[in-house]
């Protein structure tokens, strides 16, 4: 946002001195500032790279043929996540897969 002029009074392409985040856990200290080390890469270059990756991802999901899968990474298929009930993961996992769903036998389908 900073590099694109998203803040009033700061010109677009203003250099980024550093990126940091604040850890808030309660107790003492009340917050700890953590500066991100980009290991030889400037904060400007890292921000530009992150924006390029975001734009690529947005373009990918802007394509109507791109599916929105709740379990895209197979290594997590055996783990039940916090929001899996909202994605109906258990219900959909009982089907025979994409072929059965496309054939009408999956959840919500008409069946044979």
mmCIF file of the C-alpha atoms, coordinates in Angstrom:
data_MODEL
# 
_entry.id   MODEL 
# 
loop_
_atom_site.group_PDB 
_atom_site.id 
_atom_site.type_symbol 
_atom_site.label_atom_id 
_atom_site.label_alt_id 
_atom_site.label_comp_id 
_atom_site.label_asym_id 
_atom_site.label_entity_id 
_atom_site.label_seq_id 
_atom_site.pdbx_PDB_ins_code 
_atom_site.Cartn_x 
_atom_site.Cartn_y 
_atom_site.Cartn_z 
_atom_site.occupancy 
_atom_site.B_iso_or_equiv 
_atom_site.pdbx_formal_charge 
_atom_site.auth_seq_id 
_atom_site.auth_comp_id 
_atom_site.auth_asym_id 
_atom_site.auth_atom_id 
_atom_site.pdbx_PDB_model_num 
ATOM 1   C CA . UNK A 1 1   ? 0.000   0.000   0.000   1.00 0.00 ? 1   UNK A CA 1 
ATOM 2   C CA . UNK A 1 2   ? 2.830   2.359   0.860   1.00 0.00 ? 2   UNK A CA 1 
ATOM 3   C CA . UNK A 1 3   ? 4.644   1.776   -2.438  1.00 0.00 ? 3   UNK A CA 1 
ATOM 4   C CA . UNK A 1 4   ? 1.432   2.457   -4.380  1.00 0.00 ? 4   UNK A CA 1 
ATOM 5   C CA . UNK A 1 5   ? 0.633   5.745   -2.625  1.00 0.00 ? 5   UNK A CA 1 
ATOM 6   C CA . UNK A 1 6   ? -2.044  4.317   -0.324  1.00 0.00 ? 6   UNK A CA 1 
ATOM 7   C CA . UNK A 1 7   ? -1.305  6.688   2.574   1.00 0.00 ? 7   UNK A CA 1 
ATOM 8   C CA . UNK A 1 8   ? -2.147  10.396  2.506   1.00 0.00 ? 8   UNK A CA 1 
ATOM 9   C CA . UNK A 1 9   ? 0.897   12.628  2.559   1.00 0.00 ? 9   UNK A CA 1 
ATOM 10  C CA . UNK A 1 10  ? 3.341   9.884   1.527   1.00 0.00 ? 10  UNK A CA 1 
ATOM 11  C CA . UNK A 1 11  ? 4.280   9.833   -2.161  1.00 0.00 ? 11  UNK A CA 1 
ATOM 12  C CA . UNK A 1 12  ? 3.989   6.637   -4.211  1.00 0.00 ? 12  UNK A CA 1 
ATOM 13  C CA . UNK A 1 13  ? 7.236   4.665   -4.442  1.00 0.00 ? 13  UNK A CA 1 
ATOM 14  C CA . UNK A 1 14  ? 8.426   6.100   -1.124  1.00 0.00 ? 14  UNK A CA 1 
ATOM 15  C CA . UNK A 1 15  ? 11.263  3.916   0.167   1.00 0.00 ? 15  UNK A CA 1 
ATOM 16  C CA . UNK A 1 16  ? 10.529  1.459   2.955   1.00 0.00 ? 16  UNK A CA 1 
ATOM 17  C CA . UNK A 1 17  ? 13.008  1.747   5.824   1.00 0.00 ? 17  UNK A CA 1 
ATOM 18  C CA . UNK A 1 18  ? 11.939  -1.516  7.514   1.00 0.00 ? 18  UNK A CA 1 
ATOM 19  C CA . UNK A 1 19  ? 9.032   -3.888  7.965   1.00 0.00 ? 19  UNK A CA 1 
ATOM 20  C CA . UNK A 1 20  ? 8.089   -5.088  11.413  1.00 0.00 ? 20  UNK A CA 1 
ATOM 21  C CA . UNK A 1 21  ? 5.254   -6.603  13.359  1.00 0.00 ? 21  UNK A CA 1 
ATOM 22  C CA . UNK A 1 22  ? 4.226   -6.367  16.992  1.00 0.00 ? 22  UNK A CA 1 
ATOM 23  C CA . UNK A 1 23  ? 3.739   -9.487  19.099  1.00 0.00 ? 23  UNK A CA 1 
ATOM 24  C CA . UNK A 1 24  ? 0.854   -8.996  21.545  1.00 0.00 ? 24  UNK A CA 1 
ATOM 25  C CA . UNK A 1 25  ? 0.550   -11.709 24.184  1.00 0.00 ? 25  UNK A CA 1 
ATOM 26  C CA . UNK A 1 26  ? -0.467  -9.818  27.294  1.00 0.00 ? 26  UNK A CA 1 
ATOM 27  C CA . UNK A 1 27  ? 1.685   -9.693  30.376  1.00 0.00 ? 27  UNK A CA 1 
ATOM 28  C CA . UNK A 1 28  ? 5.148   -8.164  30.389  1.00 0.00 ? 28  UNK A CA 1 
ATOM 29  C CA . UNK A 1 29  ? 6.323   -6.732  28.126  1.00 0.00 ? 29  UNK A CA 1 
ATOM 30  C CA . UNK A 1 30  ? 2.957   -5.619  26.768  1.00 0.00 ? 30  UNK A CA 1 
ATOM 31  C CA . UNK A 1 31  ? 4.173   -5.794  23.156  1.00 0.00 ? 31  UNK A CA 1 
ATOM 32  C CA . UNK A 1 32  ? 7.391   -6.666  21.385  1.00 0.00 ? 32  UNK A CA 1 
ATOM 33  C CA . UNK A 1 33  ? 8.391   -5.104  18.065  1.00 0.00 ? 33  UNK A CA 1 
ATOM 34  C CA . UNK A 1 34  ? 10.008  -7.608  15.698  1.00 0.00 ? 34  UNK A CA 1 
ATOM 35  C CA . UNK A 1 35  ? 11.847  -6.245  12.662  1.00 0.00 ? 35  UNK A CA 1 
ATOM 36  C CA . UNK A 1 36  ? 11.773  -8.618  9.686   1.00 0.00 ? 36  UNK A CA 1 
ATOM 37  C CA . UNK A 1 37  ? 15.204  -9.594  8.351   1.00 0.00 ? 37  UNK A CA 1 
ATOM 38  C CA . UNK A 1 38  ? 15.068  -10.193 4.589   1.00 0.00 ? 38  UNK A CA 1 
ATOM 39  C CA . UNK A 1 39  ? 18.548  -11.773 4.556   1.00 0.00 ? 39  UNK A CA 1 
ATOM 40  C CA . UNK A 1 40  ? 20.320  -9.453  2.141   1.00 0.00 ? 40  UNK A CA 1 
ATOM 41  C CA . UNK A 1 41  ? 17.209  -8.252  0.304   1.00 0.00 ? 41  UNK A CA 1 
ATOM 42  C CA . UNK A 1 42  ? 15.961  -4.717  0.872   1.00 0.00 ? 42  UNK A CA 1 
ATOM 43  C CA . UNK A 1 43  ? 12.510  -4.065  2.315   1.00 0.00 ? 43  UNK A CA 1 
ATOM 44  C CA . UNK A 1 44  ? 11.618  -2.314  -0.957  1.00 0.00 ? 44  UNK A CA 1 
ATOM 45  C CA . UNK A 1 45  ? 12.574  -5.369  -3.037  1.00 0.00 ? 45  UNK A CA 1 
ATOM 46  C CA . UNK A 1 46  ? 10.705  -7.704  -0.665  1.00 0.00 ? 46  UNK A CA 1 
ATOM 47  C CA . UNK A 1 47  ? 7.586   -5.505  -0.839  1.00 0.00 ? 47  UNK A CA 1 
ATOM 48  C CA . UNK A 1 48  ? 7.749   -5.415  -4.647  1.00 0.00 ? 48  UNK A CA 1 
ATOM 49  C CA . UNK A 1 49  ? 8.176   -9.206  -4.767  1.00 0.00 ? 49  UNK A CA 1 
ATOM 50  C CA . UNK A 1 50  ? 5.236   -9.737  -2.384  1.00 0.00 ? 50  UNK A CA 1 
ATOM 51  C CA . UNK A 1 51  ? 3.041   -7.451  -4.508  1.00 0.00 ? 51  UNK A CA 1 
ATOM 52  C CA . UNK A 1 52  ? 3.990   -9.342  -7.680  1.00 0.00 ? 52  UNK A CA 1 
ATOM 53  C CA . UNK A 1 53  ? 3.099   -12.673 -6.026  1.00 0.00 ? 53  UNK A CA 1 
ATOM 54  C CA . UNK A 1 54  ? -0.213  -11.240 -4.764  1.00 0.00 ? 54  UNK A CA 1 
ATOM 55  C CA . UNK A 1 55  ? -1.113  -9.946  -8.226  1.00 0.00 ? 55  UNK A CA 1 
ATOM 56  C CA . UNK A 1 56  ? -0.334  -13.385 -9.724  1.00 0.00 ? 56  UNK A CA 1 
ATOM 57  C CA . UNK A 1 57  ? -2.560  -15.062 -7.132  1.00 0.00 ? 57  UNK A CA 1 
ATOM 58  C CA . UNK A 1 58  ? -5.381  -12.575 -7.737  1.00 0.00 ? 58  UNK A CA 1 
ATOM 59  C CA . UNK A 1 59  ? -5.153  -13.162 -11.497 1.00 0.00 ? 59  UNK A CA 1 
ATOM 60  C CA . UNK A 1 60  ? -5.294  -16.928 -10.908 1.00 0.00 ? 60  UNK A CA 1 
ATOM 61  C CA . UNK A 1 61  ? -8.462  -16.732 -8.833  1.00 0.00 ? 61  UNK A CA 1 
ATOM 62  C CA . UNK A 1 62  ? -9.983  -14.162 -11.194 1.00 0.00 ? 62  UNK A CA 1 
ATOM 63  C CA . UNK A 1 63  ? -10.117 -16.993 -13.745 1.00 0.00 ? 63  UNK A CA 1 
ATOM 64  C CA . UNK A 1 64  ? -13.573 -18.585 -13.530 1.00 0.00 ? 64  UNK A CA 1 
ATOM 65  C CA . UNK A 1 65  ? -12.105 -22.037 -14.177 1.00 0.00 ? 65  UNK A CA 1 
ATOM 66  C CA . UNK A 1 66  ? -9.926  -21.904 -11.031 1.00 0.00 ? 66  UNK A CA 1 
ATOM 67  C CA . UNK A 1 67  ? -11.494 -23.997 -8.241  1.00 0.00 ? 67  UNK A CA 1 
ATOM 68  C CA . UNK A 1 68  ? -11.574 -22.796 -4.654  1.00 0.00 ? 68  UNK A CA 1 
ATOM 69  C CA . UNK A 1 69  ? -10.495 -25.961 -2.838  1.00 0.00 ? 69  UNK A CA 1 
ATOM 70  C CA . UNK A 1 70  ? -10.548 -26.180 0.927   1.00 0.00 ? 70  UNK A CA 1 
ATOM 71  C CA . UNK A 1 71  ? -7.886  -28.928 0.976   1.00 0.00 ? 71  UNK A CA 1 
ATOM 72  C CA . UNK A 1 72  ? -5.464  -28.141 -1.836  1.00 0.00 ? 72  UNK A CA 1 
ATOM 73  C CA . UNK A 1 73  ? -2.345  -29.548 -0.147  1.00 0.00 ? 73  UNK A CA 1 
ATOM 74  C CA . UNK A 1 74  ? -2.511  -33.324 0.182   1.00 0.00 ? 74  UNK A CA 1 
ATOM 75  C CA . UNK A 1 75  ? -0.266  -33.439 3.269   1.00 0.00 ? 75  UNK A CA 1 
ATOM 76  C CA . UNK A 1 76  ? -3.113  -31.831 5.289   1.00 0.00 ? 76  UNK A CA 1 
ATOM 77  C CA . UNK A 1 77  ? -5.904  -34.179 4.146   1.00 0.00 ? 77  UNK A CA 1 
ATOM 78  C CA . UNK A 1 78  ? -5.725  -36.252 7.349   1.00 0.00 ? 78  UNK A CA 1 
ATOM 79  C CA . UNK A 1 79  ? -5.934  -33.182 9.596   1.00 0.00 ? 79  UNK A CA 1 
ATOM 80  C CA . UNK A 1 80  ? -9.308  -31.706 10.501  1.00 0.00 ? 80  UNK A CA 1 
ATOM 81  C CA . UNK A 1 81  ? -9.066  -27.932 10.452  1.00 0.00 ? 81  UNK A CA 1 
ATOM 82  C CA . UNK A 1 82  ? -10.968 -25.276 12.367  1.00 0.00 ? 82  UNK A CA 1 
ATOM 83  C CA . UNK A 1 83  ? -13.140 -24.264 9.403   1.00 0.00 ? 83  UNK A CA 1 
ATOM 84  C CA . UNK A 1 84  ? -13.520 -27.661 7.720   1.00 0.00 ? 84  UNK A CA 1 
ATOM 85  C CA . UNK A 1 85  ? -17.120 -27.962 8.935   1.00 0.00 ? 85  UNK A CA 1 
ATOM 86  C CA . UNK A 1 86  ? -17.961 -24.753 7.050   1.00 0.00 ? 86  UNK A CA 1 
ATOM 87  C CA . UNK A 1 87  ? -16.352 -26.195 3.908   1.00 0.00 ? 87  UNK A CA 1 
ATOM 88  C CA . UNK A 1 88  ? -18.332 -29.432 4.389   1.00 0.00 ? 88  UNK A CA 1 
ATOM 89  C CA . UNK A 1 89  ? -15.044 -31.375 4.208   1.00 0.00 ? 89  UNK A CA 1 
ATOM 90  C CA . UNK A 1 90  ? -16.408 -34.505 5.913   1.00 0.00 ? 90  UNK A CA 1 
ATOM 91  C CA . UNK A 1 91  ? -19.456 -34.586 3.646   1.00 0.00 ? 91  UNK A CA 1 
ATOM 92  C CA . UNK A 1 92  ? -17.470 -34.078 0.457   1.00 0.00 ? 92  UNK A CA 1 
ATOM 93  C CA . UNK A 1 93  ? -14.743 -36.547 1.483   1.00 0.00 ? 93  UNK A CA 1 
ATOM 94  C CA . UNK A 1 94  ? -17.360 -39.330 1.602   1.00 0.00 ? 94  UNK A CA 1 
ATOM 95  C CA . UNK A 1 95  ? -17.897 -39.003 -2.149  1.00 0.00 ? 95  UNK A CA 1 
ATOM 96  C CA . UNK A 1 96  ? -15.860 -40.971 -4.644  1.00 0.00 ? 96  UNK A CA 1 
ATOM 97  C CA . UNK A 1 97  ? -14.032 -37.888 -5.849  1.00 0.00 ? 97  UNK A CA 1 
ATOM 98  C CA . UNK A 1 98  ? -14.433 -35.448 -8.708  1.00 0.00 ? 98  UNK A CA 1 
ATOM 99  C CA . UNK A 1 99  ? -15.517 -38.101 -11.248 1.00 0.00 ? 99  UNK A CA 1 
ATOM 100 C CA . UNK A 1 100 ? -18.416 -39.231 -9.070  1.00 0.00 ? 100 UNK A CA 1 
ATOM 101 C CA . UNK A 1 101 ? -19.472 -35.655 -8.308  1.00 0.00 ? 101 UNK A CA 1 
ATOM 102 C CA . UNK A 1 102 ? -19.392 -34.677 -11.983 1.00 0.00 ? 102 UNK A CA 1 
ATOM 103 C CA . UNK A 1 103 ? -21.422 -37.809 -12.763 1.00 0.00 ? 103 UNK A CA 1 
ATOM 104 C CA . UNK A 1 104 ? -24.122 -36.656 -10.371 1.00 0.00 ? 104 UNK A CA 1 
ATOM 105 C CA . UNK A 1 105 ? -23.457 -39.065 -7.521  1.00 0.00 ? 105 UNK A CA 1 
ATOM 106 C CA . UNK A 1 106 ? -21.709 -36.660 -5.145  1.00 0.00 ? 106 UNK A CA 1 
ATOM 107 C CA . UNK A 1 107 ? -23.265 -34.506 -2.439  1.00 0.00 ? 107 UNK A CA 1 
ATOM 108 C CA . UNK A 1 108 ? -26.021 -32.386 -3.879  1.00 0.00 ? 108 UNK A CA 1 
ATOM 109 C CA . UNK A 1 109 ? -26.041 -34.390 -7.093  1.00 0.00 ? 109 UNK A CA 1 
ATOM 110 C CA . UNK A 1 110 ? -29.026 -36.213 -8.520  1.00 0.00 ? 110 UNK A CA 1 
ATOM 111 C CA . UNK A 1 111 ? -27.352 -39.629 -8.344  1.00 0.00 ? 111 UNK A CA 1 
ATOM 112 C CA . UNK A 1 112 ? -27.584 -42.441 -10.881 1.00 0.00 ? 112 UNK A CA 1 
# 
